[in-house]
Amino acid sequence: MQSRRAAPPDGGYGWVVVVSAFFIMGLTAAVLKNFGLFFLDIQSHFGVPTSTTSWVTSTTIAVFHLGAPVASVLTLQFSQRVVIIVGGLLAASGMLLASLDLSLPWLYLTLGVLQGMGISLSWIPANSMVSHYFVRWRPIAYAIASSGECVFAVMFSPFFQWLIEMYSWQGALLIIGGLQLNLCVCGALMRPLETAQSPLQEPKGGLERNNGPLPPKRKVIFQCSLMRKPELFLYILFAIFAAAGFFIPPLFLVPFASSLGMDQYWPASILSVLALADLAGRLICGWIANMRLMRNLQLLTMVVTLLGVVLLLLPISHNYWAILVFASLYGFLFGCVVAIHVTSILDIVTLEGFDSALGLFMLFRSIGGFVGPPAAGWLVDETNDYSSAFYLSGLCLTLSAVFVVLVDRLVQRRKAVEYEGHQAIHHEDWEAE
């Protein structure tokens, strides 16, 4: 008897999966995005330079990405449900242990390693589940799921600031850890797709066995050979440079605004507005991508280039409203990038190779995520100016767009060759008749 994964339902229980993924994005990526609110308190508490403090977030980002292949392998061996529940337990444990405030290296271990691995084991399977449940509506389904990061970021910015004031940053981490336990509930809702039996051999018991979950051991393996595809290799180079620029602005926006003499709640409000713009970008770009007005890679090239330009211009802001305008543009374009940069992997590999390709994509993206924030912190220490961090971020993102252009050309060339091959075969069959 042979079993295979059933065709994506493009709806039905898939929308429950989307809602669950929505909450997972909020309890992982939105928490990570608001780490900047803890930055100055941790730096002041331990009395260390900016670059040293930035290693906390940098470690979280790096482990989040390095854990992606592990999450992909575990997903292939077990199920998204199991992996997400384990990830939720790790993320919550990291926050709870970090609240003990033993030392700065302790924060590297707890907020960095445990929290990063927990986010990875939750975020990767959630993205995988949405991609497997949808085909036609995949761009908009992924946009809705990923928008959970923005919705929660809007609420978390003032909420975390209030928690820090009321209970100190240590108490805030303890409460956030309790919230992240809800990742386990979200994971429990991630029902694996049903299997479909081979028509050559129907099992006894009929529909009852047909509707059973996937067996725990599957003949799907992690495909490292995908790295031989030049399109995926170039797309990974895009990921490295883009990640180096992605994670700098959320970390340094609050310190940059504070350096201009703003009260503490004004910078927090900037993060909330940024998150709202991010939400709009994801939904609008997901809708545009679903309309197929242009190729995903073309759209990605446009928004990444514009994002880099906006970040290069952001440091000219010297008051709250100017920063708010540039932060809104940054948030909107960032949301556009997030809405399509993962689903664009499917333009490079097949659905069967998506889990492995996503794992490789996130693994190598960790290089940029790990190097970017400390490099920006070092520049800030050397220049005593937060503007240098945004210049570095904008330069990395603008450069990353070049690789997307190359990927798009290779993908189009490959499709043209495949089309000509199909036409030749069809012509031969027609002549044979």
C-alpha positions as CSV (number, residue, x, y, z in Angstrom):
1,M,0.0,0.0,0.0
2,Q,1.3,3.5,-0.9
3,S,0.3,6.7,0.7
4,R,0.7,10.2,-0.5
5,R,-0.2,13.7,0.7
6,A,-3.7,14.8,-0.3
7,A,-4.1,17.8,-2.6
8,P,-4.2,21.1,-0.8
9,P,-7.8,21.9,0.0
10,D,-7.3,25.7,-0.6
11,G,-9.8,26.5,2.2
12,G,-11.8,24.6,4.7
13,Y,-9.7,23.7,7.7
14,G,-6.9,25.6,6.0
15,W,-8.4,28.8,7.4
16,V,-8.1,27.4,10.9
17,V,-4.4,26.8,10.1
18,V,-4.1,30.4,8.9
19,V,-5.6,31.8,12.1
20,S,-3.3,29.5,14.2
21,A,-0.3,30.7,12.2
22,F,-1.5,34.3,12.7
23,F,-1.1,33.9,16.5
24,I,2.2,32.0,16.1
25,M,3.7,34.9,14.1
26,G,2.5,37.3,16.8
27,L,3.9,35.4,19.7
28,T,7.3,34.9,18.0
29,A,8.3,37.5,15.4
30,A,6.3,40.4,17.1
31,V,8.1,39.7,20.4
32,L,11.5,39.7,18.6
33,K,10.6,42.9,16.8
34,N,9.9,44.7,20.1
35,F,13.2,43.7,21.7
36,G,14.4,47.2,21.0
37,L,12.2,48.4,24.0
38,F,14.5,46.4,26.3
39,F,17.7,47.6,24.7
40,L,18.5,50.7,26.8
41,D,17.4,49.2,30.1
42,I,19.6,46.1,29.6
43,Q,22.5,48.3,28.5
44,S,22.1,50.6,31.5
45,H,21.7,47.7,33.9
46,F,24.9,45.9,32.9
47,G,26.8,49.1,32.0
48,V,28.1,47.8,28.6
49,P,28.6,49.4,25.2
50,T,25.9,49.3,22.5
51,S,27.7,46.6,20.4
52,T,27.9,44.3,23.5
53,T,24.2,44.7,24.2
54,S,23.2,44.1,20.6
55,W,24.7,40.6,20.8
56,V,21.6,39.6,22.8
57,T,19.3,40.3,19.8
58,S,21.9,39.2,17.3
59,T,22.2,35.8,19.0
60,T,18.4,35.3,19.0
61,I,18.2,36.2,15.3
62,A,21.1,33.9,14.5
63,V,19.7,30.9,16.4
64,F,16.3,31.5,14.9
65,H,17.8,31.1,11.5
66,L,20.3,28.4,12.3
67,G,17.5,26.3,13.8
68,A,15.5,26.4,10.6
69,P,17.1,23.2,9.1
70,V,16.5,21.4,12.4
71,A,12.9,22.6,12.3
72,S,12.5,21.4,8.7
73,V,14.0,18.0,9.5
74,L,11.8,17.5,12.6
75,T,8.7,18.6,10.6
76,L,9.5,16.0,7.9
77,Q,10.1,13.3,10.5
78,F,7.1,14.0,12.8
79,S,4.6,16.8,12.1
80,Q,4.2,20.5,12.3
81,R,2.0,20.1,15.3
82,V,4.6,18.4,17.4
83,V,7.4,20.7,16.4
84,I,5.4,23.9,17.2
85,I,4.5,22.6,20.6
86,V,8.1,21.9,21.4
87,G,9.0,25.3,20.1
88,G,6.5,27.0,22.3
89,L,7.9,25.3,25.4
90,L,11.5,26.4,24.5
91,A,10.5,30.0,23.8
92,A,8.6,30.3,27.0
93,S,11.4,28.7,29.0
94,G,13.9,31.2,27.5
95,M,11.9,34.2,28.6
96,L,11.2,32.8,32.1
97,L,14.9,31.9,32.7
98,A,16.0,35.3,31.3
99,S,13.9,37.0,33.9
100,L,16.2,35.6,36.6
101,D,18.8,38.2,35.5
102,L,21.9,36.2,36.4
103,S,24.4,37.9,34.0
104,L,24.7,39.2,30.5
105,P,26.0,35.9,29.2
106,W,23.0,34.3,30.8
107,L,20.8,36.5,28.5
108,Y,22.8,35.3,25.5
109,L,21.9,31.7,26.5
110,T,18.3,32.3,27.4
111,L,17.0,35.1,25.2
112,G,19.5,34.2,22.5
113,V,19.7,30.4,22.3
114,L,16.5,29.1,23.9
115,Q,14.2,31.9,22.7
116,G,15.8,31.8,19.2
117,M,15.4,28.0,18.9
118,G,11.8,28.2,20.2
119,I,10.9,30.9,17.6
120,S,12.5,28.8,14.9
121,L,10.6,25.6,15.8
122,S,7.4,27.5,15.9
123,W,7.8,29.9,12.9
124,I,9.1,27.4,10.3
125,P,6.4,24.7,10.7
126,A,3.7,27.4,10.7
127,N,4.9,28.8,7.4
128,S,5.2,25.2,6.0
129,M,1.6,24.4,7.1
130,V,0.1,27.4,5.3
131,S,2.0,26.6,2.1
132,H,0.8,23.0,2.1
133,Y,-2.8,23.9,2.7
134,F,-3.1,26.4,-0.1
135,V,-2.2,26.8,-3.8
136,R,-4.5,29.3,-5.5
137,W,-4.9,31.5,-2.4
138,R,-1.4,30.9,-1.1
139,P,-0.1,34.5,-1.4
140,I,-3.1,36.0,0.4
141,A,-3.3,33.2,3.0
142,Y,0.4,33.7,3.8
143,A,-0.1,37.5,4.0
144,I,-2.9,37.1,6.5
145,A,-0.9,34.6,8.6
146,S,2.2,36.8,8.6
147,S,0.2,39.9,9.5
148,G,-0.2,38.4,13.0
149,E,3.4,39.7,13.5
150,C,2.1,43.3,12.8
151,V,-1.1,43.2,14.7
152,F,0.6,41.9,17.8
153,A,3.5,44.3,17.4
154,V,1.1,47.2,17.5
155,M,-0.3,46.0,20.8
156,F,3.0,44.8,22.3
157,S,4.9,48.1,21.8
158,P,2.9,50.1,24.5
159,F,2.1,46.9,26.5
160,F,5.8,46.0,26.8
161,Q,6.7,49.6,27.7
162,W,4.0,49.5,30.4
163,L,5.3,46.2,31.7
164,I,8.8,47.5,31.9
165,E,7.7,50.6,33.9
166,M,5.5,48.6,36.3
167,Y,7.5,45.4,36.8
168,S,11.0,46.3,35.5
169,W,12.4,44.6,32.4
170,Q,13.0,41.4,34.4
171,G,9.3,41.2,35.4
172,A,8.2,42.0,31.8
173,L,10.2,39.1,30.5
174,L,8.5,36.8,33.0
175,I,5.0,37.8,31.9
176,I,5.9,37.6,28.2
177,G,7.2,34.1,28.8
178,G,3.8,33.1,30.2
179,L,2.1,34.6,27.1
180,Q,4.3,32.5,24.8
181,L,3.0,29.3,26.3
182,N,0.0,29.9,24.1
183,L,2.2,28.7,21.2
184,C,1.5,25.2,22.4
185,V,-2.3,25.8,22.0
186,C,-1.7,27.1,18.4
187,G,0.5,24.1,17.6
188,A,-2.3,21.7,18.8
189,L,-4.6,23.2,16.1
190,M,-2.1,22.4,13.3
191,R,-3.8,19.3,12.0
192,P,-1.6,17.4,9.4
193,L,-3.1,17.0,6.0
194,E,-4.8,13.7,5.4
195,T,-3.2,11.0,3.3
196,A,-4.7,9.7,0.1
197,Q,-4.3,6.0,-0.6
198,S,-3.0,4.7,-3.9
199,P,-5.9,3.7,-6.2
200,L,-4.1,0.4,-6.9
201,Q,-4.7,-0.9,-3.4
202,E,-7.6,0.1,-1.2
203,P,-7.1,-0.6,2.5
204,K,-9.7,-2.5,4.6
205,G,-11.8,-0.2,6.6
206,G,-12.4,2.3,3.7
207,L,-12.8,5.9,4.6
208,E,-11.8,5.5,8.2
209,R,-8.2,4.7,7.3
210,N,-8.2,7.0,4.3
211,N,-8.8,9.9,6.6
212,G,-6.1,9.1,9.1
213,P,-3.1,11.4,9.7
214,L,0.2,11.1,8.0
215,P,2.3,8.2,9.4
216,P,5.1,9.5,11.7
217,K,7.8,8.0,9.5
218,R,7.8,9.3,6.0
219,K,10.1,8.7,3.1
220,V,10.7,12.4,2.7
221,I,14.3,13.6,3.5
222,F,16.0,16.9,3.8
223,Q,17.2,17.8,0.3
224,C,20.6,19.5,0.6
225,S,21.1,18.9,-3.1
226,L,18.9,21.9,-3.8
227,M,21.9,24.1,-3.1
228,R,23.2,23.0,-6.6
229,K,20.4,25.1,-8.2
230,P,22.0,28.4,-9.1
231,E,18.7,30.2,-8.6
232,L,18.4,29.0,-5.0
233,F,22.1,29.8,-4.4
234,L,21.6,33.4,-5.6
235,Y,18.4,33.7,-3.6
236,I,20.2,32.7,-0.5
237,L,22.8,35.5,-1.2
238,F,19.9,37.9,-1.4
239,A,18.7,36.5,2.0
240,I,22.1,37.1,3.6
241,F,22.4,40.7,2.6
242,A,18.7,41.4,3.2
243,A,18.8,39.9,6.7
244,A,21.8,42.1,7.5
245,G,19.6,45.1,6.8
246,F,16.3,43.8,8.1
247,F,17.0,43.5,11.8
248,I,18.9,46.8,12.3
249,P,16.1,49.4,12.1
250,P,13.7,47.8,14.7
251,L,16.6,47.5,17.1
252,F,17.9,51.1,16.7
253,L,14.8,53.1,16.0
254,V,13.9,53.5,19.7
255,P,17.5,54.5,20.7
256,F,17.7,56.9,17.6
257,A,14.5,58.6,18.6
258,S,15.5,58.8,22.3
259,S,18.8,60.4,21.2
260,L,16.8,63.3,19.8
261,G,15.4,64.0,23.2
262,M,12.0,62.4,22.9
263,D,10.1,61.0,25.9
264,Q,10.0,57.3,26.2
265,Y,6.4,56.8,25.0
266,W,7.0,58.6,21.7
267,P,9.6,56.0,20.5
268,A,7.2,53.2,21.5
269,S,4.4,54.8,19.5
270,I,6.7,54.9,16.4
271,L,7.0,51.1,16.7
272,S,3.2,50.8,16.8
273,V,2.8,53.0,13.7
274,L,5.5,51.0,12.0
275,A,3.7,47.8,12.8
276,L,0.4,49.2,11.4
277,A,2.2,50.2,8.2
278,D,3.8,46.7,8.1
279,L,0.3,45.1,8.3
280,A,-0.9,47.2,5.4
281,G,2.1,46.3,3.3
282,R,1.6,42.6,3.9
283,L,-2.1,42.5,3.0
284,I,-1.8,44.9,0.0
285,C,1.2,43.1,-1.4
286,G,-0.3,39.7,-0.8
287,W,-3.4,40.8,-2.6
288,I,-1.3,42.2,-5.5
289,A,0.7,39.0,-5.7
290,N,-2.5,36.9,-5.7
291,M,-3.8,39.0,-8.8
292,R,-0.7,37.8,-10.7
293,L,-0.2,41.3,-12.2
294,M,3.5,40.7,-12.3
295,R,6.0,38.0,-11.3
296,N,6.7,37.7,-7.6
297,L,10.4,38.1,-8.1
298,Q,9.8,41.3,-10.1
299,L,7.6,42.7,-7.3
300,L,10.2,41.7,-4.7
301,T,12.9,43.5,-6.6
302,M,10.9,46.7,-6.6
303,V,10.0,46.7,-2.9
304,V,13.4,45.7,-1.6
305,T,15.1,48.5,-3.7
306,L,12.6,51.1,-2.4
307,L,13.1,49.8,1.2
308,G,16.9,50.3,0.9
309,V,16.4,53.9,-0.3
310,V,14.0,54.8,2.5
311,L,16.5,53.5,5.1
312,L,19.3,55.5,3.5
313,L,17.1,58.7,3.8
314,L,15.7,58.0,7.3
315,P,18.7,59.6,9.2
316,I,17.8,63.0,7.8
317,S,14.8,63.0,10.2
318,H,15.4,65.3,13.2
319,N,11.9,65.4,14.8
320,Y,9.1,63.0,15.7
321,W,6.9,63.6,12.7
322,A,9.7,63.1,10.1
323,I,10.8,59.9,11.8
324,L,7.2,58.8,11.8
325,V,6.8,59.3,8.0
326,F,10.0,57.4,7.2
327,A,9.2,54.7,9.8
328,S,5.8,54.3,8.1
329,L,7.3,53.9,4.7
330,Y,9.9,51.5,6.1
331,G,7.1,49.4,7.8
332,F,4.9,49.4,4.6
333,L,7.8,48.2,2.3
334,F,9.1,45.8,4.9
335,G,5.6,44.2,5.0
336,C,5.6,44.0,1.2
337,V,8.9,42.1,1.3
338,V,7.8,39.7,4.1
339,A,4.5,39.0,2.2
340,I,6.3,37.5,-0.8
341,H,9.9,36.6,0.0
342,V,9.1,33.2,1.4
343,T,6.4,32.2,-1.1
344,S,8.8,33.3,-3.9
345,I,10.9,30.2,-3.0
346,L,8.2,28.2,-4.7
347,D,9.1,29.9,-8.0
348,I,12.5,28.3,-7.6
349,V,11.8,24.9,-6.2
350,T,8.7,22.6,-6.2
351,L,6.3,22.2,-3.3
352,E,8.0,18.9,-2.4
353,G,11.3,20.7,-2.0
354,F,9.8,23.7,-0.2
355,D,10.4,22.6,3.4
356,S,14.1,21.8,2.6
357,A,14.6,25.0,0.6
358,L,13.0,27.1,3.4
359,G,15.3,25.5,5.9
360,L,18.4,26.2,3.8
361,F,17.2,29.8,3.1
362,M,16.8,30.5,6.8
363,L,20.0,28.7,7.7
364,F,22.2,30.9,5.5
365,R,20.1,34.0,6.2
366,S,21.4,33.7,9.8
367,I,24.8,35.0,8.6
368,G,23.3,38.3,7.8
369,G,21.1,38.4,10.9
370,F,24.0,37.5,13.1
371,V,26.5,40.0,11.7
372,G,24.1,42.9,10.9
373,P,23.1,44.2,14.4
374,P,26.6,44.0,16.0
375,A,28.2,45.6,12.9
376,A,25.6,48.4,13.2
377,G,26.3,48.7,17.0
378,W,30.0,48.9,16.3
379,L,29.5,51.7,13.8
380,V,27.3,53.6,16.4
381,D,30.1,53.2,19.0
382,E,32.7,54.4,16.6
383,T,30.8,57.4,15.2
384,N,28.6,58.1,18.2
385,D,25.8,58.5,15.8
386,Y,22.8,56.2,15.3
387,S,22.5,57.3,11.7
388,S,25.4,55.1,10.6
389,A,23.3,52.0,11.6
390,F,20.6,53.0,9.1
391,Y,23.1,53.8,6.3
392,L,24.5,50.2,6.7
393,S,21.0,48.8,6.7
394,G,19.9,50.6,3.5
395,L,23.1,49.7,1.7
396,C,22.7,46.0,2.5
397,L,19.1,46.0,1.3
398,T,19.8,47.9,-1.9
399,L,22.6,45.4,-2.8
400,S,20.4,42.4,-2.0
401,A,18.0,43.5,-4.8
402,V,20.7,42.8,-7.4
403,F,20.6,39.1,-6.5
404,V,16.8,39.0,-6.9
405,V,17.1,40.4,-10.4
406,L,19.6,37.6,-11.3
407,V,17.3,35.0,-9.8
408,D,14.4,36.2,-11.8
409,R,16.3,36.1,-15.1
410,L,17.5,32.5,-14.4
411,V,14.0,31.3,-13.5
412,Q,12.6,32.8,-16.6
413,R,15.3,31.3,-18.7
414,R,14.7,27.9,-17.2
415,K,10.9,28.1,-17.8
416,A,11.6,29.1,-21.4
417,V,13.8,26.0,-21.9
418,E,11.2,23.8,-20.2
419,Y,8.5,25.3,-22.4
420,E,10.5,24.7,-25.6
421,G,11.1,21.1,-24.5
422,H,7.4,20.5,-23.9
423,Q,6.6,22.0,-27.3
424,A,9.1,19.8,-29.0
425,I,7.8,16.6,-27.3
426,H,4.2,17.7,-28.2
427,H,5.3,18.2,-31.8
428,E,6.9,14.8,-32.0
429,D,3.8,13.1,-30.6
430,W,1.6,15.0,-33.1
431,E,3.9,13.8,-36.0
432,A,3.8,10.2,-34.7
433,E,0.0,10.2,-34.9
